[in-house]
Amino acid sequence: MRTDVHAHLWSEAYLRLLESYGRRDAAAHRGLGAGDSARELDARFAMNDAAGIDHQILSVSPQGPYFADAGQAVTAARHANDHYAGLVRDWPARFSAFAALPLPHLDASLEELARALGELGMAGVGVTTDVLGRSLGDPVFTPLFEELDWRGGVLSVHPSGHDAGSPLIAAHRMRWMVGAPTEDTICAMHLILEGIPRRFPRLRIIHSHLGGALPLLLPRADDHLPWEAPDVVEKPTEAARRMYYDTVAHGHVPAVRAATDSYGADRLLLGTDFPYQSGQQLCRAVSFLEEALPPERAEQVLTAGARLRRRSDPQSERDDTLQDG
């Protein structure tokens, strides 16, 4: 089953809730064809069928329910997860979902994680590359990694759209064309330098957009490690191969080949970034993989995401299905 691990859907009710709590960028996600009306869903399914995509794993990122007020964060997260659970019940062949968490409130997030992965049967957790400006590598998030590692769970990471904290991005119209993959790169390196992939081997982390510029920087990072981060015990080239990467690359064949050479094809999962790639671009998000990779490798990448649809079960043996290639 060809499964897209990077797809968005926002209900009007969720966007209005975020706006009522002061979120200023929610309106940008209206009118994109990523709503939950019958018309939008029918159009989405028709485009997926044309592209040869059987299933999508949904995420509300970058509109995560992150608020300083814990009550607002919890209300928004539960709203998002209940809505997604309903969609999955109505369209089980079409949809799975990554749970939203009321970060940065860890106790509440762990409670919602247990509800989402247990009661609601979600495929994993979706977060952004930073949470209200705080790196995912911050030790405050260690309990989240511990819980997901115990469950053998999935953590899908998406850019926050915060310009990587740089005014040189924010002031020059590059938030998503340059800022997003820069955030991917920085977040992946934060996790690598904090030893997260090595310390939590059952945690399956998926980075967006092939990890940004990470495939081009890994040997450089290895060489710089002794004098910039001498306490890090695992080379970035090795740590990067412990994680996973979606294939959103806007049809750029050399990018996928570089990622394959850097990580291995068994670390890549089909991603489309729907609705930002739709219509013919959605078809290209599939066909360029078939152009870039040998047939058996391309099909491996296109179907690998289907293995994420199962629930995370802390009582099961370690799930090595993604590593099997």
Number of C-alpha atoms within 10 A of each C-alpha: 15 20 27 30 32 29 22 23 21 23 18 16 12 19 21 14 18 22 14 11 14 11 16 10 13 18 13 9 19 13 9 14 20 21 19 17 12 9 10 15 15 12 15 20 16 14 17 21 13 14 19 17 23 18 25 27 25 24 28 26 24 20 21 24 29 24 21 12 13 18 13 17 25 23 13 24 26 19 17 23 24 15 16 27 23 12 17 20 13 11 12 12 12 17 21 29 29 29 31 31 28 29 24 20 19 17 13 17 21 18 13 21 24 17 16 26 22 13 11 20 21 27 24 28 21 23 27 27 30 23 18 14 11 12 17 22 20 12 11 13 17 15 14 17 23 17 17 26 22 19 23 25 26 23 24 26 27 27 25 24 21 21 22 25 13 11 11 13 19 17 10 8 12 13 22 17 10 15 24 24 25 21 28 27 24 20 25 30 21 17 20 23 22 19 18 22 24 18 12 18 15 21 24 23 24 24 27 30 26 28 29 26 18 25 21 14 15 20 15 11 18 15 12 12 18 13 8 10 12 10 11 14 14 17 18 25 19 16 21 24 15 21 22 24 27 26 31 25 21 17 21 15 15 11 21 24 17 15 22 19 11 20 24 15 20 18 24 27 30 28 28 31 22 24 19 15 17 19 17 11 17 24 20 19 25 25 16 18 24 18 13 18 18 11 11 10 18 21 17 20 25 26 18 23 24 21 14 22 20 14 19 23 16 14 9 10 9 14 17 10 10 17 10 7 13
